């Protein structure tokens, strides 16, 4: 059993969908949680939203360590992650080819929702969990367009079935 990767922008509903999904015996792993564990130990960050502000070299190191952890997992996995990360230096791939090359990816799923719903979820995240979220509708629409381009690229690289 291979991996299904569930992606979308922050607030799209990835985690919510996965909570109610029939996992068919697959473990649900959150890529951001794995990155945060490493970032805490390696770079001393204290909040998950600080990850995207780290320099590219540190982010690539964390992605490499997460890739090793994921490739060592036995059985099927549902991976909750971001398709791309909007950083101060531009968009970075959430799933670099160096990570994807070591994984048995069966399907790639891009979750989306109307912009007003995503922005409302982000507001709630900010209030309830102290998350740092952008509330700019134009930026959100741009990020979703970038994600569709990355999804096509990931699908071609892995030969996994894309679902949007």
Steps between C-alpha positions, in 0.01 A plus 500: 500500500651833392458854615216741434606863533226746596598861425357850497554853623480572874132493590383299198369221724764228462509399865122520531451272200755252635335490845180368345658284228496123483876445529481136385773412748735783399674710762430875485818706526526878494806624312498831688507319836800297385675820380421676828648218709823527304503883499460509878796269552728626222425875497328577831181641355202516734204544265405296195434808285867601535605212273422681175710795612815288537756529224479263206803295604342420839165419339666260256683330788171449683333369184783252454460373857121472458554307175716247685236465770218453247689250287565289811126477579343159450152465354281756330507867586263791455730802504345836592717776354527821302550482125713815512619733773467875466822639650637855510727392210222354285331161468694189591386149408337325792610171347840540341598232248777387734228407752260352245766280339521281812126457549244259351232755411172357367282808488530877543192685623466879492232627740344839437199699613343836423729789599259638761488161678880469501541853636244432775686181601824698510339763726385224734850343499647835595254547787486147635851372443707817467600408145646759263286512187471732200152638443556648152257360241723587202794327666283197573387474137860530381609228744226267376611556138861425597379181672330376182826547309696314770239220502551445126875492550481256794265275305731486198800428722338226712260364237236515773139575418417867564163590653389862535 
